[in-house]
């Protein structure tokens, strides 16, 4: 019987390896997730220095950086949504496993599949409306309040991150489906 570790669920099993195209898809998609996650890490470092410079300028020189608050708000959306699929792959999201941890075998994989299906539906809606709002912001020329920077890139990161998370959910759903159907279950 297999125990859930939160990382690459089902990848090590023989049943999953039978679908070589899916294994290659998962590995290729992992490269994209990791790249976006590293992009987020670089942005966090940049944001840290940027906000620190703004605060120091405000309190020590009475001259804050213009627009640092707008930039920080927009970068936060990018940081969160560029790393969300990577965090799901690594099992880093907070979960409440009150009932699922008691399940074993096929029932565990079916419960995980259904949970991922619900999550997929929720993030598909978030991604759809995020894309819709980003396209509207682009078309209407929405800008930030103080610096008049376009806000559509930050909104588009919500749509991109949600789409990538939906792909990750789909991969994990397929992994659990394979486990539920396989004889090893």
Protein Blocks (a to p, Z undefined) as FASTA:
>chain_A
ZZdehiaghklpmklmmmmmlmmmmmmmmmmmmmmmmmmmmmmmmmmmmmmmmmmmmmmn
opacehklmmmmmmmmmmmmmmmmmmmmnopaccdfklmmmpghjllmmmmmmmmmmmmm
mmmmmmmmmmmmmmmmmmnopacfklopafklmmmmmmmmmmmmmmmmmmmmmmmmmmmm
mmnZZ
